[in-house]
């Protein structure tokens, strides 16, 4: 039994996943491709009154309404004005019903072994490249080093938890 668990653990470390990579504030991020439904280029978002600053609003795509979160705000980055290259990553329903996040621009899809990802510690915050990353919900799971720089690996489920937690907190006030 113990041997089987050790083999499964070693197999998990050699597991290769594909990540959709994108740019936010000159930093490259990646998210598991299995969590991504589509990438949408028209980011005409309708604002929601009295929503938290990390919620941009909602968007209607082919008759389906999607909640749109501002990933910059969730990661503690500076808020910017809408730019022409912005895209919307729509997540699959297994994470949460109909939601997406705004990104600066799409990069590519990369294959990464789990063992090549340097995991973030369990501390509430991390300092990386001069930024204090609010990592209460472990949105940033780890870092993958490439020849061209770093890719910060995000956890889709934890993005949802962060949004829901902030919404509940604001409703309570």
DRENPA-3360 file (N, C-alpha, C; in nm, 2 decimals, always signed):
BEGIN
1 = XXXXXXXX = +0.08/-0.12/+0.00/+0.00/+0.00/+0.00/+0.09/+0.13/+0.00 ~ +0.19/+0.13/+0.09/+0.28/+0.25/+0.10/+0.35/+0.26/-0.03 ~ +0.40/+0.15/-0.09/+0.47/+0.16/-0.22/+0.38/+0.22/-0.33 ~ +0.25/+0.18/-0.33/+0.16/+0.23/-0.43/+0.14/+0.38/-0.41 ~ +0.13/+0.43/-0.29/+0.12/+0.58/-0.26/+0.25/+0.65/-0.31 ~ +0.36/+0.59/-0.28/+0.49/+0.66/-0.32/+0.50/+0.67/-0.47 ~ +0.46/+0.56/-0.54/+0.46/+0.56/-0.69/+0.36/+0.66/-0.74 ~ +0.24/+0.67/-0.68/+0.15/+0.77/-0.73/+0.20/+0.91/-0.71;
9 = XXXXXXXX = +0.27/+0.94/-0.59/+0.32/+1.07/-0.57/+0.43/+1.10/-0.67 ~ +0.52/+1.01/-0.70/+0.62/+1.03/-0.80/+0.56/+1.05/-0.93 ~ +0.46/+0.98/-0.97/+0.39/+1.00/-1.10/+0.33/+1.14/-1.11 ~ +0.27/+1.18/-1.00/+0.21/+1.32/-1.00/+0.31/+1.43/-1.02 ~ +0.43/+1.41/-0.97/+0.54/+1.51/-0.99/+0.58/+1.52/-1.14 ~ +0.57/+1.40/-1.21/+0.61/+1.40/-1.35/+0.49/+1.43/-1.44 ~ +0.38/+1.45/-1.38/+0.26/+1.48/-1.46/+0.28/+1.62/-1.54 ~ +0.26/+1.61/-1.67/+0.27/+1.73/-1.75/+0.13/+1.79/-1.78;
17 = XXXXXXXX = +0.12/+1.92/-1.75/-0.01/+1.99/-1.78/+0.02/+2.10/-1.88 ~ -0.08/+2.14/-1.95/-0.07/+2.26/-2.03/-0.13/+2.38/-1.97 ~ -0.07/+2.49/-1.98/-0.11/+2.62/-1.92/-0.13/+2.72/-2.03 ~ -0.24/+2.79/-2.03/-0.26/+2.91/-2.11/-0.19/+3.02/-2.04 ~ -0.10/+3.09/-2.11/-0.02/+3.19/-2.05/-0.06/+3.33/-2.11 ~ -0.05/+3.43/-2.02/-0.10/+3.56/-2.06/-0.01/+3.67/-1.98 ~ -0.03/+3.79/-2.02/+0.04/+3.90/-1.95/-0.05/+3.99/-1.87 ~ +0.00/+4.03/-1.76/-0.06/+4.14/-1.68/+0.06/+4.22/-1.62;
25 = XXXXXXXX = +0.05/+4.35/-1.65/+0.15/+4.44/-1.60/+0.30/+4.39/-1.62 ~ +0.33/+4.35/-1.75/+0.46/+4.30/-1.79/+0.50/+4.18/-1.71 ~ +0.41/+4.10/-1.66/+0.44/+3.98/-1.59/+0.36/+3.87/-1.66 ~ +0.42/+3.75/-1.67/+0.36/+3.64/-1.74/+0.30/+3.55/-1.64 ~ +0.17/+3.51/-1.66/+0.10/+3.42/-1.58/+0.05/+3.30/-1.66 ~ +0.02/+3.19/-1.59/-0.03/+3.08/-1.65/-0.15/+3.02/-1.57 ~ -0.24/+2.96/-1.64/-0.36/+2.89/-1.58/-0.38/+2.76/-1.65 ~ -0.42/+2.66/-1.58/-0.44/+2.53/-1.63/-0.54/+2.53/-1.75;
33 = XXXXXXXX = -0.50/+2.48/-1.86/-0.59/+2.49/-1.98/-0.72/+2.41/-1.96 ~ -0.72/+2.32/-1.87/-0.84/+2.24/-1.84/-0.95/+2.32/-1.77 ~ -0.91/+2.44/-1.71/-1.00/+2.53/-1.65/-1.06/+2.64/-1.74 ~ -1.00/+2.65/-1.86/-1.03/+2.76/-1.96/-1.13/+2.71/-2.06 ~ -1.25/+2.78/-2.07/-1.35/+2.75/-2.17/-1.32/+2.82/-2.30 ~ -1.28/+2.95/-2.29/-1.25/+3.02/-2.41/-1.18/+3.15/-2.38 ~ -1.12/+3.21/-2.48/-1.06/+3.35/-2.47/-1.14/+3.44/-2.56 ~ -1.20/+3.54/-2.50/-1.29/+3.63/-2.57/-1.22/+3.77/-2.59;
41 = XXXXXXXX = -1.23/+3.82/-2.71/-1.15/+3.95/-2.73/-1.23/+4.08/-2.71 ~ -1.36/+4.07/-2.71/-1.44/+4.19/-2.69/-1.47/+4.20/-2.54 ~ -1.41/+4.30/-2.48/-1.42/+4.32/-2.33/-1.51/+4.44/-2.30 ~ -1.63/+4.44/-2.36/-1.73/+4.54/-2.34/-1.81/+4.50/-2.21 ~ -1.77/+4.54/-2.10/-1.83/+4.50/-1.97/-1.93/+4.60/-1.92 ~ -2.04/+4.55/-1.87/-2.14/+4.64/-1.81/-2.11/+4.64/-1.66 ~ -2.08/+4.76/-1.60/-2.05/+4.77/-1.46/-2.17/+4.73/-1.37 ~ -2.14/+4.68/-1.25/-2.24/+4.64/-1.15/-2.22/+4.75/-1.04;
49 = XXXXXXXX = -2.33/+4.82/-1.01/-2.33/+4.92/-0.90/-2.30/+4.85/-0.77 ~ -2.22/+4.92/-0.69/-2.19/+4.88/-0.55/-2.11/+4.75/-0.54 ~ -2.05/+4.71/-0.65/-1.97/+4.58/-0.65/-1.83/+4.61/-0.59 ~ -1.76/+4.51/-0.55/-1.62/+4.53/-0.51/-1.53/+4.58/-0.62 ~ -1.42/+4.64/-0.60/-1.34/+4.69/-0.70/-1.27/+4.57/-0.79 ~ -1.27/+4.45/-0.73/-1.22/+4.34/-0.81/-1.32/+4.28/-0.91 ~ -1.44/+4.33/-0.90/-1.55/+4.29/-1.00/-1.57/+4.40/-1.10 ~ -1.53/+4.37/-1.23/-1.55/+4.47/-1.33/-1.69/+4.49/-1.37;
57 = XXXXXXXX = -1.77/+4.38/-1.37/-1.91/+4.39/-1.41/-1.95/+4.25/-1.47 ~ -2.04/+4.26/-1.57/-2.08/+4.14/-1.64/-2.08/+4.16/-1.79 ~ -2.08/+4.05/-1.87/-2.08/+4.06/-2.01/-2.17/+3.95/-2.06 ~ -2.24/+3.99/-2.17/-2.33/+3.89/-2.24/-2.26/+3.84/-2.36 ~ -2.23/+3.71/-2.36/-2.17/+3.64/-2.47/-2.26/+3.53/-2.53 ~ -2.31/+3.55/-2.65/-2.40/+3.46/-2.71/-2.52/+3.42/-2.62 ~ -2.58/+3.52/-2.55/-2.69/+3.50/-2.47/-2.66/+3.45/-2.33 ~ -2.54/+3.43/-2.29/-2.50/+3.38/-2.16/-2.43/+3.50/-2.08;
65 = XXXXXXXX = -2.48/+3.52/-1.96/-2.42/+3.63/-1.88/-2.30/+3.57/-1.80 ~ -2.19/+3.64/-1.80/-2.07/+3.61/-1.73/-2.03/+3.72/-1.64 ~ -2.00/+3.68/-1.51/-1.94/+3.78/-1.42/-1.79/+3.80/-1.46 ~ -1.75/+3.92/-1.46/-1.61/+3.96/-1.50/-1.53/+4.01/-1.38 ~ -1.43/+3.94/-1.35/-1.34/+3.99/-1.24/-1.22/+4.06/-1.29 ~ -1.16/+4.15/-1.22/-1.04/+4.22/-1.26/-0.92/+4.15/-1.19 ~ -0.85/+4.07/-1.26/-0.74/+3.99/-1.20/-0.63/+4.07/-1.14 ~ -0.62/+4.19/-1.20/-0.52/+4.28/-1.14/-0.55/+4.31/-1.00;
73 = XXXXXXXX = -0.67/+4.34/-0.97/-0.71/+4.38/-0.83/-0.70/+4.26/-0.74 ~ -0.74/+4.14/-0.79/-0.73/+4.02/-0.70/-0.58/+3.99/-0.67 ~ -0.49/+4.03/-0.75/-0.35/+4.00/-0.73/-0.28/+4.12/-0.66 ~ -0.35/+4.22/-0.63/-0.29/+4.34/-0.57/-0.21/+4.42/-0.66 ~ -0.23/+4.42/-0.79/-0.16/+4.50/-0.88/-0.23/+4.63/-0.90 ~ -0.16/+4.73/-0.97/-0.22/+4.86/-0.99/-0.34/+4.85/-1.09 ~ -0.44/+4.93/-1.06/-0.56/+4.94/-1.15/-0.52/+5.02/-1.27 ~ -0.56/+4.98/-1.39/-0.53/+5.06/-1.51/-0.66/+5.08/-1.58;
81 = XXXXXXXX = -0.64/+5.17/-1.68/-0.76/+5.19/-1.77/-0.76/+5.08/-1.87 ~ -0.88/+5.06/-1.93/-0.90/+4.96/-2.03/-0.80/+4.99/-2.15 ~ -0.73/+4.88/-2.20/-0.65/+4.90/-2.32/-0.70/+4.81/-2.43 ~ -0.66/+4.84/-2.55/-0.71/+4.78/-2.67/-0.68/+4.63/-2.68 ~ -0.57/+4.59/-2.62/-0.53/+4.45/-2.63/-0.59/+4.36/-2.52 ~ -0.67/+4.42/-2.43/-0.73/+4.33/-2.32/-0.81/+4.22/-2.38 ~ -0.80/+4.11/-2.31/-0.88/+3.99/-2.34/-0.95/+3.94/-2.22 ~ -1.05/+3.85/-2.24/-1.13/+3.80/-2.13/-1.11/+3.65/-2.13;
89 = XXXXXXXX = -1.06/+3.59/-2.03/-1.05/+3.44/-2.01/-1.18/+3.40/-1.94 ~ -1.25/+3.32/-2.02/-1.38/+3.26/-1.96/-1.34/+3.12/-1.91 ~ -1.38/+3.10/-1.78/-1.35/+2.97/-1.72/-1.47/+2.87/-1.74 ~ -1.44/+2.74/-1.73/-1.54/+2.64/-1.74/-1.62/+2.64/-1.61 ~ -1.74/+2.59/-1.63/-1.84/+2.59/-1.52/-1.81/+2.50/-1.40 ~ -1.71/+2.41/-1.41/-1.67/+2.33/-1.30/-1.61/+2.41/-1.19 ~ -1.56/+2.53/-1.22/-1.50/+2.61/-1.12/-1.60/+2.70/-1.05 ~ -1.69/+2.76/-1.13/-1.80/+2.84/-1.08/-1.88/+2.88/-1.20;
97 = XXXXXXXX = -2.01/+2.90/-1.18/-2.10/+2.93/-1.29/-2.06/+3.06/-1.36 ~ -2.03/+3.05/-1.49/-2.02/+3.16/-1.58/-1.94/+3.28/-1.52 ~ -1.81/+3.27/-1.52/-1.72/+3.39/-1.49/-1.60/+3.39/-1.57 ~ -1.54/+3.51/-1.57/-1.41/+3.52/-1.64/-1.33/+3.63/-1.58 ~ -1.20/+3.64/-1.62/-1.11/+3.75/-1.57/-1.05/+3.83/-1.69 ~ -1.03/+3.95/-1.67/-0.97/+4.04/-1.77/-0.82/+4.03/-1.76 ~ -0.75/+4.02/-1.87/-0.60/+4.01/-1.88/-0.56/+4.12/-1.98 ~ -0.43/+4.15/-1.97/-0.37/+4.25/-2.07/-0.36/+4.19/-2.21;
105 = XXXXXXXX = -0.29/+4.08/-2.22/-0.29/+4.02/-2.35/-0.25/+3.87/-2.34 ~ -0.29/+3.79/-2.44/-0.26/+3.65/-2.43/-0.12/+3.62/-2.48 ~ -0.06/+3.52/-2.43/+0.08/+3.48/-2.48/+0.06/+3.35/-2.56 ~ +0.08/+3.24/-2.49/+0.07/+3.11/-2.56/+0.03/+3.00/-2.47 ~ +0.04/+2.87/-2.52/+0.02/+2.76/-2.43/+0.15/+2.68/-2.41 ~ +0.18/+2.65/-2.29/+0.31/+2.58/-2.26/+0.28/+2.46/-2.18 ~ +0.36/+2.36/-2.20/+0.35/+2.23/-2.13/+0.46/+2.24/-2.01 ~ +0.41/+2.21/-1.89/+0.50/+2.22/-1.77/+0.48/+2.09/-1.69;
113 = XXXXXXXX = +0.59/+2.03/-1.64/+0.58/+1.92/-1.55/+0.55/+1.98/-1.41 ~ +0.47/+1.91/-1.33/+0.45/+1.96/-1.19/+0.58/+1.98/-1.11 ~ +0.67/+1.89/-1.14/+0.80/+1.89/-1.06/+0.88/+2.02/-1.10 ~ +0.85/+2.08/-1.21/+0.92/+2.20/-1.25/+0.87/+2.33/-1.20 ~ +0.76/+2.32/-1.13/+0.69/+2.44/-1.07/+0.74/+2.45/-0.92 ~ +0.80/+2.57/-0.89/+0.84/+2.60/-0.76/+0.72/+2.65/-0.68 ~ +0.67/+2.57/-0.58/+0.55/+2.61/-0.51/+0.58/+2.72/-0.41 ~ +0.47/+2.81/-0.40/+0.48/+2.92/-0.30/+0.46/+2.86/-0.16;
121 = XXXXXXXX = +0.52/+2.92/-0.06/+0.50/+2.88/+0.07/+0.36/+2.90/+0.12 ~ +0.32/+2.86/+0.24/+0.19/+2.88/+0.29/+0.17/+3.01/+0.36 ~ +0.27/+3.10/+0.35/+0.25/+3.23/+0.42/+0.14/+3.30/+0.35 ~ +0.08/+3.40/+0.43/-0.03/+3.48/+0.38/+0.01/+3.57/+0.26 ~ +0.14/+3.61/+0.27/+0.19/+3.70/+0.16/+0.32/+3.66/+0.11 ~ +0.35/+3.70/-0.01/+0.48/+3.67/-0.07/+0.54/+3.80/-0.13 ~ +0.67/+3.81/-0.12/+0.73/+3.93/-0.19/+0.80/+3.87/-0.31 ~ +0.77/+3.92/-0.43/+0.83/+3.87/-0.55/+0.85/+3.99/-0.65;
129 = XXXXXXXX = +0.97/+4.01/-0.69/+1.00/+4.12/-0.79/+0.94/+4.25/-0.74 ~ +0.95/+4.28/-0.60/+0.91/+4.40/-0.55/+0.76/+4.42/-0.52 ~ +0.69/+4.31/-0.55/+0.54/+4.32/-0.53/+0.51/+4.23/-0.41 ~ +0.42/+4.28/-0.33/+0.37/+4.21/-0.21/+0.24/+4.14/-0.26 ~ +0.25/+4.01/-0.28/+0.14/+3.93/-0.34/+0.05/+3.89/-0.22 ~ -0.08/+3.93/-0.23/-0.18/+3.89/-0.13/-0.21/+3.74/-0.17 ~ -0.17/+3.65/-0.09/-0.19/+3.51/-0.13/-0.27/+3.44/-0.03 ~ -0.37/+3.50/+0.03/-0.45/+3.44/+0.13/-0.52/+3.32/+0.08;
137 = XXXXXXXX = -0.57/+3.33/-0.05/-0.64/+3.21/-0.11/-0.55/+3.13/-0.20 ~ -0.42/+3.16/-0.20/-0.32/+3.09/-0.28/-0.36/+3.10/-0.43 ~ -0.39/+3.22/-0.47/-0.42/+3.24/-0.61/-0.30/+3.21/-0.69 ~ -0.18/+3.26/-0.65/-0.06/+3.22/-0.71/-0.01/+3.10/-0.65 ~ +0.00/+2.99/-0.73/+0.03/+2.86/-0.67/+0.18/+2.83/-0.67 ~ +0.25/+2.89/-0.77/+0.39/+2.87/-0.78/+0.45/+2.94/-0.90 ~ +0.58/+2.91/-0.92/+0.66/+2.98/-1.03/+0.73/+2.88/-1.12 ~ +0.72/+2.90/-1.25/+0.79/+2.82/-1.34/+0.89/+2.90/-1.41;
145 = XXXXXXXX = +1.02/+2.86/-1.41/+1.13/+2.94/-1.47/+1.15/+2.89/-1.61 ~ +1.15/+2.98/-1.71/+1.18/+2.95/-1.85/+1.31/+3.03/-1.89 ~ +1.35/+3.00/-2.01/+1.47/+3.07/-2.06/+1.44/+3.22/-2.07 ~ +1.32/+3.26/-2.10/+1.28/+3.40/-2.12/+1.22/+3.47/-2.00 ~ +1.23/+3.40/-1.88/+1.17/+3.47/-1.76/+1.09/+3.37/-1.68 ~ +1.00/+3.43/-1.60/+0.92/+3.35/-1.51/+0.77/+3.35/-1.55 ~ +0.71/+3.24/-1.52/+0.56/+3.23/-1.54/+0.50/+3.20/-1.40 ~ +0.42/+3.29/-1.35/+0.35/+3.27/-1.22/+0.22/+3.19/-1.25;
153 = XXXXXXXX = +0.22/+3.07/-1.19/+0.11/+2.98/-1.21/-0.01/+3.01/-1.11 ~ -0.13/+3.03/-1.17/-0.25/+3.06/-1.09/-0.34/+2.94/-1.07 ~ -0.42/+2.95/-0.97/-0.51/+2.84/-0.94/-0.65/+2.90/-0.96 ~ -0.72/+2.84/-1.06/-0.86/+2.89/-1.10/-0.96/+2.88/-0.98 ~ -0.96/+2.77/-0.91/-1.05/+2.76/-0.80/-1.03/+2.86/-0.69 ~ -0.91/+2.89/-0.67/-0.88/+2.99/-0.56/-0.91/+3.13/-0.60 ~ -0.91/+3.16/-0.73/-0.95/+3.29/-0.78/-1.10/+3.31/-0.75 ~ -1.18/+3.20/-0.77/-1.32/+3.21/-0.74/-1.34/+3.23/-0.59;
161 = XXXXXXXX = -1.27/+3.15/-0.51/-1.28/+3.17/-0.36/-1.25/+3.31/-0.32 ~ -1.15/+3.37/-0.38/-1.11/+3.51/-0.34/-1.23/+3.60/-0.37 ~ -1.29/+3.59/-0.49/-1.40/+3.68/-0.53/-1.52/+3.66/-0.44 ~ -1.55/+3.53/-0.41/-1.67/+3.50/-0.33/-1.65/+3.55/-0.19 ~ -1.53/+3.54/-0.14/-1.50/+3.58/+0.00/-1.51/+3.73/+0.01 ~ -1.46/+3.81/-0.09/-1.46/+3.95/-0.08/-1.61/+4.00/-0.10 ~ -1.69/+3.93/-0.18/-1.83/+3.97/-0.19/-1.90/+3.95/-0.06 ~ -1.88/+3.83/+0.00/-1.95/+3.81/+0.13/-1.91/+3.91/+0.24;
169 = XXXXX = -1.78/+3.94/+0.24/-1.73/+4.04/+0.33/-1.80/+4.18/+0.31 ~ -1.81/+4.22/+0.19/-1.87/+4.35/+0.16/-2.02/+4.35/+0.19 ~ -2.09/+4.23/+0.17/-2.23/+4.22/+0.20/-2.26/+4.23/+0.35 ~ -2.16/+4.18/+0.43/-2.17/+4.18/+0.57/-2.16/+4.32/+0.63 ~ -2.09/+4.41/+0.56/-2.07/+4.55/+0.61/-2.19/+4.64/+0.58;
% end
